[in-house]
Amino acid sequence: MGLRIELSTDTVEGAVTADALGADRIELCSAGELGGLTPGPGLLAAVLARCRRSEVHVLVRPREGDFRYAPSEVDAMLADVRHAASAGAAGVVVGALTSRGALDRPVLADLVAAAEGLPVTVHRAVDVCEDPVAAVETLRSLGVARVLSSGGAARAEDGVPVLRRMVTAAGDELTVMACGGIRPHNARAIAEATGVRDLHAAPRRRLAPSGGAAVDYGTHAVLDEEVARKLVELARS
């Protein structure tokens, strides 16, 4: 079974590691511990300058929290999508919901148009929808390339039945990419149970504090290279 692996990272070093390992795609974001926010232009430029093997797809999310955006936030998202396209990204990752929790079709249509032909992935906003399976038809009609989903559950393992139905509904026009707790020990089983061929993971490990400073600014998480390597190797086996 051929699988494709997308690794999410919020650092240049993480992206370089994912690229060297041979990940099919990199989802580039900032503030990964907040679920990911739009990366700054400097981070994007540094990653694009260093990554040659993996496609770099840019998350466009202006803030943490829900996916119901004010018009001013939508304007910012459109500008970020256009910047990602002009900078040389291979795709963008977006999402928007209405006040009722449905996919915001007009906003998504504008975001797809702003991408100017780049592949668009809709992120886990779809898991908040009342019916993720029905949302697949909306995304197909908008020309979205992929949808990132855990089947409406916290973890893909718990969303297998819904993911399977989403794959069926997507047909050949839309790729369903499973996410949520994807690790080497369960990746193949999830793929076989659902029919997905694309898997998204954000394996991270927290660095130890450097110590010795008068003021403690804490530490940060980085891509877990060991887990990432095992996922890529699994996809190639």
Backbone hydrogen bonds in HBPLUS format (Angstrom, degrees):
<---DONOR---> <-ACCEPTOR-->    atom                        ^
c    i                          cat <-CA-CA->   ^        H-A-AA   ^      H-
h    n   atom  resd res      DA  || num        DHA   H-A  angle D-A-AA Bond
n    s   type  num  typ     dist DA aas  dist angle  dist       angle   num
A0004-ARG N   A0197-ARG O   2.75 MM 193  6.13 154.3  1.82 162.1 170.0     1
A0199-LEU N   A0004-ARG O   2.88 MM 195  6.23 162.5  1.91 167.4 172.4     2
A0024-ASP N   A0005-ILE O   2.98 MM  19  5.44 125.0  2.30 142.7 158.5     3
A0025-ARG N   A0005-ILE O   3.23 MM  20  6.57 156.3  2.29 146.3 146.8     4
A0006-GLU N   A0199-LEU O   2.84 MM 193  6.14 160.6  1.87 164.3 167.6     5
A0201-ALA N   A0006-GLU O   2.96 MM 195  6.39 157.4  2.01 164.2 171.0     6
A0007-LEU N   A0025-ARG O   3.02 MM  18  6.43 157.3  2.07 151.3 149.6     7
A0027-GLU N   A0007-LEU O   2.88 MM  20  6.04 160.4  1.91 134.3 140.7     8
A0008-SER N   A0201-ALA O   2.95 MM 193  6.26 156.0  2.01 153.2 158.9     9
A0009-THR N   A0027-GLU O   3.04 MM  18  6.40 159.1  2.09 165.1 166.0    10
A0029-CYS N   A0009-THR O   3.08 MM  20  6.26 157.9  2.13 153.1 156.6    11
A0015-ALA N   A0011-THR O   3.11 MM   4  6.35 156.4  2.16 143.9 149.8    12
A0016-VAL N   A0012-VAL O   2.90 MM   4  6.18 161.2  1.94 156.8 162.0    13
A0017-THR N   A0013-GLU O   2.95 MM   4  6.15 155.5  2.01 146.3 153.0    14
A0018-ALA N   A0014-GLY O   2.93 MM   4  6.16 164.6  1.96 149.4 153.4    15
A0019-ASP N   A0015-ALA O   2.89 MM   4  6.06 156.9  1.95 149.3 155.8    16
A0020-ALA N   A0016-VAL O   2.93 MM   4  6.11 158.4  1.98 146.0 151.7    17
A0021-LEU N   A0017-THR O   2.94 MM   4  6.17 148.4  2.04 149.8 158.6    18
A0022-GLY N   A0018-ALA O   3.19 MM   4  6.36 126.0  2.49 134.8 147.6    19
A0023-ALA N   A0018-ALA O   3.09 MM   5  5.56 172.7  2.09 160.0 157.7    20
A0022-GLY N   A0019-ASP O   3.13 MM   3  5.20 139.7  2.29  97.4 109.0    21
A0055-GLU N   A0024-ASP O   3.19 MM  31  6.40 167.0  2.21 141.0 137.2    22
A0026-ILE N   A0055-GLU O   2.68 MM  29  6.02 149.1  1.77 165.5 176.4    23
A0057-HIS N   A0026-ILE O   2.74 MM  31  5.95 176.5  1.75 175.6 176.9    24
A0028-LEU N   A0057-HIS O   2.78 MM  29  6.07 160.8  1.82 160.3 166.9    25
A0059-LEU N   A0028-LEU O   2.99 MM  31  6.03 178.9  1.99 160.6 160.8    26
A0030-SER N   A0037-LEU O   2.79 MM   7  5.01 150.3  1.88 137.5 143.6    27
A0037-LEU N   A0030-SER O   2.71 MM   7  5.01 150.6  1.80 142.8 148.7    28
A0034-LEU N   A0031-ALA O   2.93 MM   3  5.53 162.5  1.96 119.0 124.9    29
A0036-GLY N   A0031-ALA O   3.12 MM   5  5.09 140.7  2.28 143.7 132.8    30
A0035-GLY N   A0032-GLY O   2.98 MM   3  5.13 154.3  2.04 114.1 115.7    31
A0038-THR N   A0061-ARG O   2.98 MM  23  5.06 149.9  2.07 139.8 135.7    32
A0044-LEU N   A0040-GLY O   3.10 MM   4  6.38 166.3  2.12 156.3 160.2    33
A0045-ALA N   A0041-PRO O   2.92 MM   4  6.03 163.6  1.95 145.7 150.6    34
A0046-ALA N   A0042-GLY O   2.97 MM   4  6.12 161.4  2.01 148.2 153.3    35
A0047-VAL N   A0043-LEU O   3.03 MM   4  6.21 157.1  2.08 149.7 155.6    36
A0048-LEU N   A0044-LEU O   2.91 MM   4  6.10 171.1  1.91 159.2 161.6    37
A0049-ALA N   A0045-ALA O   3.01 MM   4  6.09 146.0  2.13 143.4 152.2    38
A0050-ARG N   A0047-VAL O   3.04 MM   3  5.26 142.8  2.18 104.0 114.9    39
A0051-CYS N   A0047-VAL O   2.94 MM   4  5.96 142.2  2.09 160.3 169.9    40
A0090-ALA N   A0056-VAL O   2.82 MM  34  5.37 151.4  1.90 149.5 155.4    41
A0058-VAL N   A0091-GLY O   2.94 MM  33  6.36 155.5  2.00 142.8 139.2    42
A0093-VAL N   A0058-VAL O   2.79 MM  35  5.84 150.4  1.88 146.5 141.5    43
A0060-VAL N   A0093-VAL O   2.82 MM  33  5.89 164.0  1.84 169.7 164.7    44
A0097-LEU N   A0067-PHE O   2.78 MM  30  5.42 163.1  1.81 142.4 141.9    45
A0073-GLU N   A0070-ALA O   2.90 MM   3  5.18 123.3  2.23 106.1 121.1    46
A0074-VAL N   A0070-ALA O   2.97 MM   4  6.36 152.4  2.05 154.9 163.8    47
A0075-ASP N   A0071-PRO O   2.96 MM   4  6.25 155.1  2.02 147.8 154.1    48
A0076-ALA N   A0072-SER O   3.14 MM   4  6.43 151.7  2.23 138.6 145.5    49
A0077-MET N   A0073-GLU O   2.93 MM   4  6.24 154.1  2.00 146.5 153.8    50
A0078-LEU N   A0074-VAL O   2.86 MM   4  6.15 160.6  1.90 156.4 161.0    51
A0079-ALA N   A0075-ASP O   3.05 MM   4  6.30 157.8  2.10 146.4 152.2    52
A0080-ASP N   A0076-ALA O   2.94 MM   4  6.19 151.9  2.02 145.9 154.0    53
A0081-VAL N   A0077-MET O   2.85 MM   4  6.13 153.7  1.92 152.5 159.5    54
A0082-ARG N   A0078-LEU O   3.00 MM   4  6.24 165.0  2.03 149.6 153.4    55
A0083-HIS N   A0079-ALA O   2.92 MM   4  6.14 152.5  2.00 143.2 151.3    56
A0084-ALA N   A0080-ASP O   2.94 MM   4  6.14 162.1  1.97 147.5 151.9    57
A0085-ALA N   A0081-VAL O   3.00 MM   4  6.27 159.6  2.05 151.7 157.1    58
A0086-SER N   A0082-ARG O   2.94 MM   4  6.16 163.9  1.97 150.6 154.8    59
A0087-ALA N   A0083-HIS O   2.81 MM   4  5.91 143.2  1.95 149.7 160.1    60
A0089-ALA N   A0084-ALA O   3.03 MM   5  5.44 161.4  2.06 165.0 159.3    61
A0088-GLY N   A0085-ALA O   3.32 MM   3  5.52 147.5  2.44 100.5 109.2    62
A0092-VAL N   A0119-PRO O   3.17 MM  27  6.69 154.0  2.24 158.8 166.7    63
A0121-THR N   A0092-VAL O   2.89 MM  29  6.25 164.4  1.91 156.7 162.0    64
A0094-VAL N   A0121-THR O   2.79 MM  27  6.26 155.6  1.85 166.0 170.0    65
A0123-HIS N   A0094-VAL O   2.84 MM  29  5.88 154.1  1.91 150.5 159.2    66
A0104-ASP N   A0096-ALA O   2.96 MM   8  5.45 171.7  1.97 129.0 127.7    67
A0098-THR N   A0102-ALA O   2.72 MM   4  5.33 153.5  1.78 151.6 160.8    68
A0101-GLY N   A0098-THR O   2.97 MM   3  5.20 163.1  2.00 110.8 115.0    69
A0105-ARG N   A0103-LEU O   3.08 MM   2  5.68 117.3  2.50 109.3  92.9    70
A0108-LEU N   A0104-ASP O   2.93 MM   4  6.11 168.2  1.94 162.7 166.7    71
A0109-ALA N   A0105-ARG O   2.84 MM   4  5.98 156.7  1.90 154.1 160.6    72
A0110-ASP N   A0106-PRO O   3.04 MM   4  6.30 154.0  2.11 145.1 151.5    73
A0111-LEU N   A0107-VAL O   2.95 MM   4  6.25 153.7  2.02 150.0 157.6    74
A0112-VAL N   A0108-LEU O   2.90 MM   4  6.14 158.7  1.94 152.0 157.3    75
A0113-ALA N   A0109-ALA O   2.99 MM   4  6.20 158.1  2.04 144.8 151.0    76
A0114-ALA N   A0110-ASP O   2.89 MM   4  6.10 151.8  1.97 144.4 152.3    77
A0115-ALA N   A0111-LEU O   3.13 MM   4  6.35 133.2  2.36 139.2 150.4    78
A0115-ALA N   A0112-VAL O   3.18 MM   3  5.23 134.7  2.40  95.9 108.1    79
A0116-GLU N   A0113-ALA O   3.10 MM   3  5.56 159.1  2.14 110.9 117.4    80
A0118-LEU N   A0115-ALA O   3.14 MM   3  5.29 168.0  2.15 113.2 116.4    81
A0145-ALA N   A0120-VAL O   2.87 MM  25  5.38 139.9  2.03 142.5 155.1    82
A0146-ARG N   A0120-VAL O   3.27 MM  26  6.59 160.2  2.31 141.3 142.9    83
A0122-VAL N   A0146-ARG O   2.92 MM  24  6.33 157.8  1.97 143.9 146.5    84
A0148-LEU N   A0122-VAL O   2.80 MM  26  6.11 168.2  1.81 165.4 167.6    85
A0126-VAL N   A0123-HIS O   3.31 MM   3  6.68 172.7  2.32 136.0 134.1    86
A0127-ASP N   A0124-ARG O   2.88 MM   3  5.21 144.8  2.01 107.2 117.1    87
A0128-VAL N   A0125-ALA O   3.03 MM   3  5.46 156.7  2.08 110.9 118.3    88
A0129-CYS N   A0126-VAL O   3.15 MM   3  5.25 148.4  2.26  99.9 109.2    89
A0135-ALA N   A0131-ASP O   3.10 MM   4  6.40 147.1  2.21 148.0 158.1    90
A0136-VAL N   A0133-VAL O   3.12 MM   3  5.38 142.1  2.27 102.4 112.6    91
A0137-GLU N   A0134-ALA O   3.25 MM   3  5.78 132.3  2.49 109.5 118.4    92
A0139-LEU N   A0135-ALA O   3.03 MM   4  6.35 160.6  2.07 154.8 159.8    93
A0140-ARG N   A0136-VAL O   2.90 MM   4  6.16 155.0  1.96 151.6 158.8    94
A0141-SER N   A0137-GLU O   3.05 MM   4  6.26 159.4  2.09 148.2 152.9    95
A0142-LEU N   A0138-THR O   3.15 MM   4  6.41 131.4  2.40 139.6 152.4    96
A0142-LEU N   A0139-LEU O   3.18 MM   3  5.09 133.9  2.41  93.7 106.2    97
A0144-VAL N   A0139-LEU O   3.19 MM   5  5.47 163.1  2.22 161.6 157.4    98
A0143-GLY N   A0140-ARG O   3.15 MM   3  5.36 157.8  2.20 106.0 112.8    99
A0175-THR N   A0145-ALA O   2.98 MM  30  6.27 172.4  1.99 146.9 149.3   100
A0147-VAL N   A0175-THR O   2.89 MM  28  6.37 147.6  2.00 162.3 167.9   101
A0177-MET N   A0147-VAL O   2.85 MM  30  5.98 177.0  1.85 161.7 161.7   102
A0149-SER N   A0177-MET O   2.99 MM  28  6.28 163.0  2.02 159.5 162.9   103
A0179-CYS N   A0149-SER O   3.03 MM  30  5.69 138.4  2.21 130.1 132.8   104
A0158-ASP N   A0155-ARG O   2.95 MM   3  5.48 137.1  2.14 111.2 122.2   105
A0156-ALA N   A0180-GLY O   2.88 MM  24  5.09 164.6  1.90 131.3 134.3   106
A0159-GLY N   A0156-ALA O   2.95 MM   3  4.90 145.7  2.07 100.0 110.9   107
A0163-LEU N   A0159-GLY O   2.90 MM   4  6.05 167.5  1.92 164.3 168.4   108
A0164-ARG N   A0160-VAL O   2.91 MM   4  6.04 158.1  1.96 156.2 161.4   109
A0165-ARG N   A0161-PRO O   3.21 MM   4  6.49 153.9  2.28 140.6 146.8   110
A0166-MET N   A0162-VAL O   2.85 MM   4  6.14 151.2  1.93 151.3 160.4   111
A0167-VAL N   A0163-LEU O   2.93 MM   4  6.18 157.1  1.98 152.3 157.3   112
A0168-THR N   A0164-ARG O   3.17 MM   4  6.45 157.1  2.22 143.8 149.5   113
A0169-ALA N   A0165-ARG O   2.95 MM   4  6.17 160.0  1.99 147.6 153.1   114
A0170-ALA N   A0166-MET O   2.85 MM   4  5.98 143.7  1.98 146.9 157.0   115
A0178-ALA N   A0198-ASP O   3.03 MM  20  6.47 141.3  2.19 162.6 151.0   116
A0200-HIS N   A0178-ALA O   2.84 MM  22  6.06 160.5  1.88 171.9 172.9   117
A0186-ASN N   A0183-ARG O   3.05 MM   3  5.68 152.4  2.13 119.6 127.1   118
A0187-ALA N   A0183-ARG O   2.93 MM   4  5.64 137.9  2.11 165.7 177.5   119
A0190-ILE N   A0186-ASN O   3.00 MM   4  6.15 160.6  2.04 158.5 163.6   120
A0191-ALA N   A0187-ALA O   3.02 MM   4  6.26 161.0  2.06 150.4 155.8   121
A0192-GLU N   A0188-ARG O   2.89 MM   4  6.10 163.6  1.91 153.7 157.9   122
A0193-ALA N   A0189-ALA O   2.94 MM   4  6.02 150.5  2.03 143.7 151.8   123
A0194-THR N   A0190-ILE O   3.05 MM   4  6.08 139.6  2.22 145.1 154.0   124
A0195-GLY N   A0191-ALA O   2.82 MM   4  5.44 153.3  1.89 146.8 153.4   125
A0224-ASP N   A0203-PRO O   2.83 MM  21  5.27 165.3  1.85 123.3 125.5   126
A0205-ARG N   A0222-VAL O   2.87 MM  17  5.56 152.1  1.95 154.5 163.9   127
A0222-VAL N   A0205-ARG O   2.86 MM  17  5.56 160.7  1.90 152.9 154.3   128
A0207-LEU N   A0220-HIS O   3.04 MM  13  5.95 176.3  2.04 153.5 152.8   129
A0228-ALA N   A0224-ASP O   2.97 MM   4  6.13 166.7  1.99 157.9 162.4   130
A0229-ARG N   A0225-GLU O   2.85 MM   4  5.93 158.3  1.89 148.5 153.9   131
A0230-LYS N   A0226-GLU O   3.12 MM   4  6.36 159.5  2.16 146.1 151.1   132
A0231-LEU N   A0227-VAL O   3.04 MM   4  6.31 153.6  2.11 150.5 157.6   133
A0232-VAL N   A0228-ALA O   3.05 MM   4  6.33 161.7  2.09 152.4 156.8   134
A0233-GLU N   A0229-ARG O   2.89 MM   4  6.08 164.1  1.91 154.1 158.9   135
A0234-LEU N   A0230-LYS O   2.90 MM   4  6.00 153.1  1.97 142.0 149.5   136
A0235-ALA N   A0231-LEU O   3.02 MM   4  6.27 153.6  2.10 145.0 151.7   137
A0236-ARG N   A0232-VAL O   3.14 MM   4  6.42 138.2  2.33 141.4 152.3   138
A0236-ARG N   A0233-GLU O   3.14 MM   3  5.14 128.1  2.42  93.7 107.3   139
A0237-SER N   A0233-GLU O   3.11 MM   4  6.25 121.5  2.47 140.3 154.8   140
A0237-SER N   A0234-LEU O   3.20 MM   3  5.20 146.6  2.32  98.4 108.1   141
